[in-house]
Amino acid sequence: MVDTVVISTLYFISVFQLILQAGVVFYAYRVTKLTGSFRAWTLIIAAFTLLTVRNVVSLVLSLSLPADQLGALIDSVGVVTLILSSVVNIAAGVALFLGMFGLAKRFENQSKAPP
């Protein structure tokens, strides 16, 4: 059986990923307000939004599972595998968030600069 600390850690990681992805969507939208909307950028924002929705659904489904089923699922994949996968996902989420934040700040500064 999986320890409650492992399950709590995985839930924390999931919520942290959701926060990062929501931030990415927010800053992507801000960049759109600054630069205008074109098809490629709109598709990128739609993809970020869909990834966020997917993670919300995944978290809700995980929370709705009984503890024994969730433990069996984690045991079948392996705790180490799940943690390593989560670390890679967090790193990608942080990089994406910081990238979008940087883009938003760059475009904001360019729009404030005198011509």
N, C-alpha and C positions, 0 to 999 in steps of 0.2 A: 504494500500500500504506500502511496505517495504521502510524504509529510505535508502538513498544512503550510509550512514555511515555503515549500516549493510552489504550491498552488497560489499562495498569496503573492509570491514573487512574480509568477507568471501573469497574474491579474494586474499587478502594478505595472509590469512591462507593457501589457496591452493598453492600459489606460494612458501611459506615457506616450506610446506610439500614436494613440488617437489625438492627444493634445498636440503633438508635433505635426501630424497631418492636418489637423484643423488650422494650425498656424500657417502651414504651407498654402492651403486653400485661401486663407485670409489675405496673405501677402501676394499671392498670385492675382487675386481680385483687385488689390490695390494697384498692382503694376498695370493691370488692364485699364483702370480708371485714369492712369497717368499717360499711357501710351496709345490707348485706343484698342479696339477689339478687331482681330483678324482671325481667319479660320484656324490657322495652326495654333495660335495662342488659346483660342477658345477650346480647342480639342485638348490641349494640355491641361487646362483648368478642369474640364469635364473629367479627364482621367484622374486627376488628383481628388476630385469630389467622389468619383466612383470608388477609388481605393479607400477613402475615409468611410464611406457607407459600408463597404465590404468589411472593414475592421469593426465597425459598430455592430453589424449583424453577427460577426464571429464572436465578439465579446458577449453579446446577449445570449447567443446559443450556448456558449461555454458556461455562462452563469446559470442557465436553465437546466444544465445536466445535473443529475444526482452525483453526490461526491464519489460514490463507488465507480460509476461509469467514467467520470473524469479521471479518477486515479488509474483505472484500467487503460484509458486512452493515453495518458502520459507514460505509463509503464510500457505500453506497446511501442511507442516511439523512442523512449529513452529520455531520461531527465537531462543528461549531458547534451544530447542532440538538440533538445528543445531550448536549453539555455544558450548554446552556441548560436543557434538560428536566431534567437531573440536578440542576442548581442549584435549580430550582423544587421538585423532589421533596425535596431536602435541607431547604430552607426549611420546607416543609410538615411534614416529619418532625420537625424541631427544634421547631416550634410545637406540634405534637401531643404530643411528649414532654414539653415544659415545661408544657403545660396539664395533662396527666395527673399529672405530678409535683406540680404545685401543688394539684390536687384532692386527691391522696392526703395531702399535708401538711396541708391545711386540715381534712380529715375526721379525721386523727389528732389534731390540736390540739383539735378540738371534742370528741372522745371523751375526751380527758384533762382537759378543763376541768371544774371542780366545778359541780354542778347549781345 
